[in-house]
Amino acid sequence: MSIDIIPSSRPRGLLRAASIMSGGTLLSRVLGFVRDMLFARFFGTAASADAFVVAFRLPNMFRDLIGEGAANSSFIPVMTEYKEKRPAELKDFINAVMAWGVVILTGITVAGIVLAPLVVRLIAPGFAHEPGKTALAVTLTQIMFPYLIFIGLTAFFSAIQFTYGAFTMPALGPCLLNVVLIISTLASVFWLKQPLYGLAAGVLAGGALQLWFQWVPLKKHGVVLALSARPGADTWPAVMNNDGARQVGRLILPRLLGSGVYQLNIFVDTICASLVSIVGPGGISAIYYAMRIEQLPMGVFGVALASAVLPRLSKEALSADKAQFKATLEFALKNIFFIMLPMTITLSLLAEPLVRVIFQRGAFDAYSTAVTASALICFGLGLMGYGGVKLLVSAFHSLQDTRTPVKVALVSLAVNALLNVLLMFPLKIAGIALASAVSSVVSIALLMRFLSARLGGFDIRFAGFFLKLLAAGSLQAAGVWWLWRLIPGTPELWRLAIVIPSGALLYLLAAHVLRLEQVRFLRAT
């Protein structure tokens, strides 16, 4: 399998790297939808589904907290510096960070298993009113928590590959987890009395397979993982005593706080969604299903582009080339907005038929579709904000500034919590999703302001760009609305297959007529 490297100059190289990530992520998301369709078919928005979602959320929370997010934001900039300026010390640095990672991940896993009863009661207080729901969530949490070790080291190995400009294997790795979960779901439903236990075991197996898949390619870059990278460093304490690892630690502390604030946002959403008397039953599962659909464009385009741009921005930050740094970031931001706007329009106009076609069968009934679609519409409104925040946070991390995003995250937390309380009474589950969308817009505005001050001005000519973007989006929205009503009586799957590509084509044609350069760049990739 080929390894693709980002060229040092042309924006086409950045898009090519992002397209590799997008392709792998798209395949993973498709498999994820198959997995979720099976989960919805057998469990719907029932109490057991809510219990599994909460249980799986806990190790995933720590994965983002100290795994994927921390690896990308703290490790990549420092490794880039070692790779460019201190190559002789690179192996020592990598092994020191790995040793610290193993120790920290293991410690958190043990603590998570022990404290699971307390944590589940804290983040899902509404479970206490349904017999057995809390106990099931606690047991599932304890089974799945070791997944954190596998996925945390997987993120570390992927970050090493990112620094070398290799994106193919990290992009494809998550597919393995989804394949294992599809198999384990089918096997568990037919062979186990409590199938969710088998699904939890599948999470562990998938995590181990992902870890192996990212470890193998490291040899291509001459990366040798060992407890000793130099003579005399024959013990873990000796290996862990490394200046670069300490620098990662200094960068990671604010990043952990920022991730912690983000996770608090999720906890606030989970607590509110568990209050059945206010938002109705199945709220946690409905938010999960809606986010799975919303995260398709975010993962395929937003996260992929942010992952691809971070190593490049880190290199440009080292060279103190502010002009090129700004140009790269402006290019990435305009592309993410260009891609996310049609996704927002599609999710807003076609949320209910999308949810019905993807999930409504078996235990996932018409009520499940209604509450999930209401959340999806509101999550979709925040797509441009979510994508922009991902890129801007990557820009701060490439500058080795992990404190500013924390300040913004704290403001976002306050806005989200306040809006959750205000909106969940009149809008129920949709109010919780809308609060997240609005807080993302607040975040992107603040990040842009702080970054402009950091760079001595950040003059992105957005006014004309957004006017053209909105014109293209308006044509798409009108076309989608008209086409959907033009072909009634046709099965919804076929209507979606006709309307969504037709709307995308109208958007691209309008963008071409309006001379938006993103059409040319996407065609070139």
Secondary structure as GFF3:
##gff-version 3
##sequence-region A 1 525
A	DSSP	alpha_helix	11	43	.	.	.	ID=ss1
A	DSSP	alpha_helix	47	62	.	.	.	ID=ss2
A	DSSP	pi_helix	63	67	.	.	.	ID=ss3
A	DSSP	alpha_helix	68	70	.	.	.	ID=ss4
A	DSSP	pi_helix	71	75	.	.	.	ID=ss5
A	DSSP	alpha_helix	76	85	.	.	.	ID=ss6
A	DSSP	three_ten_helix	87	89	.	.	.	ID=ss7
A	DSSP	alpha_helix	90	123	.	.	.	ID=ss8
A	DSSP	three_ten_helix	125	129	.	.	.	ID=ss9
A	DSSP	alpha_helix	133	144	.	.	.	ID=ss10
A	DSSP	alpha_helix	147	163	.	.	.	ID=ss11
A	DSSP	alpha_helix	168	191	.	.	.	ID=ss12
A	DSSP	alpha_helix	195	215	.	.	.	ID=ss13
A	DSSP	three_ten_helix	216	221	.	.	.	ID=ss14
A	DSSP	alpha_helix	236	240	.	.	.	ID=ss15
A	DSSP	alpha_helix	243	273	.	.	.	ID=ss16
A	DSSP	alpha_helix	276	279	.	.	.	ID=ss17
A	DSSP	alpha_helix	283	297	.	.	.	ID=ss18
A	DSSP	pi_helix	298	303	.	.	.	ID=ss19
A	DSSP	alpha_helix	304	318	.	.	.	ID=ss20
A	DSSP	alpha_helix	322	359	.	.	.	ID=ss21
A	DSSP	alpha_helix	366	380	.	.	.	ID=ss22
A	DSSP	alpha_helix	383	398	.	.	.	ID=ss23
A	DSSP	alpha_helix	404	427	.	.	.	ID=ss24
A	DSSP	alpha_helix	429	454	.	.	.	ID=ss25
A	DSSP	alpha_helix	462	486	.	.	.	ID=ss26
A	DSSP	alpha_helix	492	513	.	.	.	ID=ss27
A	DSSP	alpha_helix	517	524	.	.	.	ID=ss28
###
